[in-house]
């Protein structure tokens, strides 16, 4: 009964997995999208928006690097 099913009818749940690959793709998309949007915002004269988007680019790059580090370390996902 360690599966969490008091009657014992259901199989135990699958072990949890990390979504590192999805996070890697989302961070990469965030870098590309926010970079292009930041350049377009700067060309349109919206400097405050361009700076916000470039800060998001930095956040996405840091997240991308951290996910790559975890995947090289051998974490599942």
ChimeraX attribute file (.defattr): number of C-alpha atoms within 10 A of each C-alpha:
attribute: neighborCount
match mode: 1-to-1
recipient: residues
	/A:1	11
	/A:2	7
	/A:3	12
	/A:4	11
	/A:5	12
	/A:6	9
	/A:7	8
	/A:8	11
	/A:9	9
	/A:10	11
	/A:11	10
	/A:12	12
	/A:13	9
	/A:14	6
	/A:15	5
	/A:16	8
	/A:17	9
	/A:18	10
	/A:19	11
	/A:20	18
	/A:21	14
	/A:22	12
	/A:23	17
	/A:24	20
	/A:25	12
	/A:26	15
	/A:27	21
	/A:28	16
	/A:29	14
	/A:30	20
	/A:31	21
	/A:32	14
	/A:33	13
	/A:34	21
	/A:35	19
	/A:36	16
	/A:37	16
	/A:38	24
	/A:39	18
	/A:40	14
	/A:41	18
	/A:42	16
	/A:43	11
	/A:44	11
	/A:45	11
	/A:46	13
	/A:47	14
	/A:48	11
	/A:49	17
	/A:50	22
	/A:51	15
	/A:52	12
	/A:53	23
	/A:54	18
	/A:55	15
	/A:56	17
	/A:57	23
	/A:58	15
	/A:59	15
	/A:60	22
	/A:61	17
	/A:62	13
	/A:63	17
	/A:64	21
	/A:65	14
	/A:66	14
	/A:67	21
	/A:68	16
	/A:69	12
	/A:70	14
	/A:71	15
	/A:72	10
	/A:73	9
	/A:74	9
	/A:75	12
	/A:76	13
	/A:77	14
